[in-house]
Amino acid sequence: KGIVAGSYHTCAWTVAGQAYCWGWNSSGQLGAGNSVGMGSSVASPLAVNGDLVWANLTAGTDHTCGVTADGVGYCWGAGQYG
């Protein structure tokens, strides 16, 4: 349904609202858990944890944010600036 690109990672979500991310995972911005590819690049799309239905995503430098179909916002990755 959509695709967004951050500085070093990319995320996409399907028509059914499933989200996937790939690329650099220095701060957990892929949303697949901190043990997956931390400090390295991930070439294959990884499912974002949480089993949520996504309506929209946006990607920043070291973080990703999204809004679910229910209108709830979430962010993951670097959070040193709030």
Buried (B, 14 or more C-beta within 10 A) or exposed (E): BBEBEBEBBBBBBEEEBBBBBBBBBBBBBBBBBEEBBBEEEBEEBBEBBEEBBBBBBBBBBBBBBBBBEEEEEBBBBBEEEE
